[in-house]
Amino acid sequence: MKRLIRLFFQGLLVVVPLILTAYIIYFVFSLGYYRINALVVWAKRFEYLPVEVPFLIYVVADIVLLIIIGYLASGFITKTFFKWYNRLIFRIPIIRIIYSSLRGFTSAFVGQKRKFDQPVLVKLNPSNLERIGFLVQDDLSKLNIKDKVAVYLPGSYGISGNLVIAPAENVTPLETSGLDAMNFIISGGITELEGVRIKAS
C-alpha cells in the first residue's frame, strides 16, 4: 500500500508540472493570439498590396515568439527549471527513452551540441561502395573501442538510418554543410549538391 501511495505521488509530481506548464503556455499563447488576430483584421484593409499582409504578420509573430523562447531558455532561472524538469523526466523509464531520443535528434540539428554538422564519406568494406553519413562520435573509448569512429547513415525518403562503427581511415570528411548533405541523402541523391569536395588531409 505504501508503495502504491509513493508511486501515486511520484506520478503526480510528474504530471502536475506538465499540466501547469501547458496551461501557462496556453494562456500566454491565447493572449498573443487575440492580439495578433486583431492586428490581422486591421491589416486586411490593405488587400491592394502585392504582399499578403496577414500572412506576413503571422510569420513575423512566429519568429518573434521563437526568439523570446530562446532568450528565456538562456536565462538562469529557466535553465534551472529545465535541469529539474529533465531530471524528473529521466526518472520514468519509458518516457525517458522517448524523450531522450527526440531531444537528441532535435539537438543534432540545432543548438550548441549539433551532431549532424560533419558530413563524411564512409568506405564499406569489403566492397568498393561508399556512403555519405555524419560523424557523430570520434571517441569511443568509453565502449573500449579504439581507432574507430561512429557514423550515422540516414536513409533516403524517411527518418530511419543506421549507426555504423568504422575504422577512422575509412572515413573521409566532406567540405559541405550538414544541411546540404542531409537533403542530398534523404532525397536519394535527387537534390543538387553544389560545391562538394573531399577535404584535403
C-alpha positions in Angstrom: 0.0 0.0 0.0 2.8 2.4 0.9 4.5 1.6 -2.4 1.2 2.4 -4.3 0.9 5.7 -2.5 4.5 6.6 -3.2 4.0 5.7 -6.9 0.9 7.8 -7.0 2.6 10.9 -5.6 5.6 10.3 -7.9 3.2 10.3 -10.9 1.6 13.4 -9.5 4.9 15.1 -9.3 5.5 14.4 -13.0 2.0 15.2 -14.3 1.3 18.4 -12.3 4.3 20.4 -13.6 3.4 19.3 -17.2 -0.2 20.4 -16.8 0.8 23.7 -15.2 3.4 24.4 -17.9 1.0 23.5 -20.7 -1.7 25.8 -19.1 0.7 28.7 -18.7 1.9 28.3 -22.3 -1.8 28.1 -23.5 -2.7 31.2 -21.5 0.2 33.2 -22.9 -0.5 32.0 -26.5 -4.2 32.8 -26.1 -3.4 36.4 -25.2 -0.9 36.7 -28.1 -3.4 35.0 -30.4 -6.2 37.6 -29.7 -3.7 40.5 -30.1 -2.4 39.1 -33.4 -5.9 38.4 -34.7 -6.9 42.0 -34.0 -3.8 43.1 -35.9 -4.7 40.8 -38.8 -8.2 42.1 -39.0 -6.8 45.6 -39.2 -4.3 44.6 -41.9 -6.9 43.1 -44.2 -7.8 46.7 -45.3 -4.5 46.6 -47.3 -5.7 44.0 -49.8 -4.4 46.1 -52.7 -0.8 45.5 -51.7 1.2 42.8 -53.6 2.2 41.2 -50.3 -0.2 39.0 -48.2 -0.1 41.3 -45.1 -2.0 39.0 -42.7 0.3 36.0 -43.5 3.3 38.2 -43.1 2.1 39.2 -39.6 1.8 35.6 -38.6 5.3 34.8 -39.9 6.8 37.8 -38.0 4.9 36.8 -34.9 6.2 33.3 -35.0 9.8 34.5 -35.5 9.5 36.9 -32.5 7.9 34.2 -30.4 10.8 31.8 -31.1 13.3 34.5 -30.3 11.6 35.2 -27.0 11.5 31.5 -26.1 15.2 31.2 -27.0 16.0 34.2 -24.8 14.1 32.8 -21.9 15.7 29.4 -22.3 19.1 31.1 -21.9 18.3 32.6 -18.6 19.5 31.2 -15.3 16.0 30.6 -13.8 14.8 28.8 -17.0 18.0 26.7 -17.2 17.5 25.7 -13.6 13.9 24.7 -14.3 14.8 22.7 -17.4 17.5 20.9 -15.4 15.0 20.0 -12.8 12.5 19.0 -15.4 15.0 16.8 -17.3 15.9 15.0 -14.0 12.2 14.4 -13.4 11.6 13.0 -16.9 14.6 10.8 -16.8 13.2 9.0 -13.7 10.5 7.5 -15.8 11.9 4.6 -17.9 9.6 4.6 -21.0 9.2 8.4 -21.2 13.0 8.7 -20.7 13.7 6.7 -23.8 11.2 8.6 -25.9 12.1 12.0 -24.6 15.9 11.5 -24.8 15.6 10.1 -28.3 13.5 13.0 -29.6 15.6 15.6 -27.7 18.9 14.1 -29.0 17.6 14.0 -32.6 16.4 17.6 -32.4 19.7 18.9 -30.8 21.6 17.1 -33.5 20.3 19.8 -35.9 20.0 22.9 -33.7 21.7 24.2 -30.6 25.3 24.3 -29.4 25.8 20.5 -29.5 24.9 19.8 -33.1 26.0 16.4 -34.3 24.9 16.5 -38.0 27.4 19.2 -38.9 30.2 17.0 -40.1 29.3 15.1 -43.3 31.7 12.3 -44.2 32.2 9.6 -46.9 32.4 6.1 -45.5 34.0 3.2 -47.3 32.0 0.0 -46.8 34.4 -3.0 -46.9 35.0 -5.4 -48.5 33.2 -3.7 -51.4 34.2 -0.5 -53.0 30.9 1.1 -52.2 30.9 4.3 -50.2 28.0 6.1 -48.4 27.6 9.6 -47.2 26.9 10.0 -43.5 27.6 12.1 -40.4 30.4 11.7 -37.9 28.6 11.7 -34.6 31.4 10.4 -32.2 35.1 10.4 -32.8 36.0 9.0 -29.3 34.6 5.6 -28.4 37.0 4.9 -25.6 34.1 4.5 -23.2 33.0 1.5 -25.2 36.5 0.2 -25.2 36.8 0.7 -28.9 40.0 2.2 -30.3 40.9 3.7 -33.7 37.2 3.7 -34.8 34.5 6.3 -35.0 30.7 6.3 -35.0 29.0 7.4 -38.2 25.2 7.8 -38.7 23.9 6.9 -42.1 20.5 8.4 -42.8 18.1 6.6 -45.1 16.5 8.1 -48.2 12.9 9.2 -48.2 12.4 8.5 -44.5 13.7 9.2 -41.0 15.3 5.8 -40.5 19.0 5.2 -40.7 21.9 3.1 -39.4 24.7 3.7 -37.0 27.9 2.1 -38.0 31.3 1.8 -36.3 34.0 2.2 -38.9 37.8 2.4 -38.9 38.9 6.1 -38.8 40.9 5.6 -42.0 37.7 4.6 -43.9 36.0 7.9 -43.0 36.7 10.9 -45.2 35.3 14.4 -44.3 33.4 16.3 -47.0 33.5 20.0 -47.5 29.8 20.8 -47.5 27.2 21.9 -44.9 25.4 19.3 -42.8 22.0 20.6 -44.1 23.0 20.2 -47.8 24.4 16.7 -47.2 21.2 15.7 -45.3 19.0 17.0 -48.1 21.1 15.1 -50.6 20.9 11.8 -48.7 17.2 12.0 -47.8 16.2 12.9 -51.4 18.0 9.8 -52.7 20.6 12.0 -54.5 18.0 13.9 -56.5 18.7 17.2 -54.8 21.7 19.0 -56.3 24.7 19.2 -54.1 26.9 22.1 -55.3 30.5 22.7 -54.3 31.0 19.3 -52.6 34.6 18.1 -52.4 36.7 15.9 -50.2 38.7 17.7 -47.6 42.4 17.7 -48.1 44.1 15.5 -45.5 
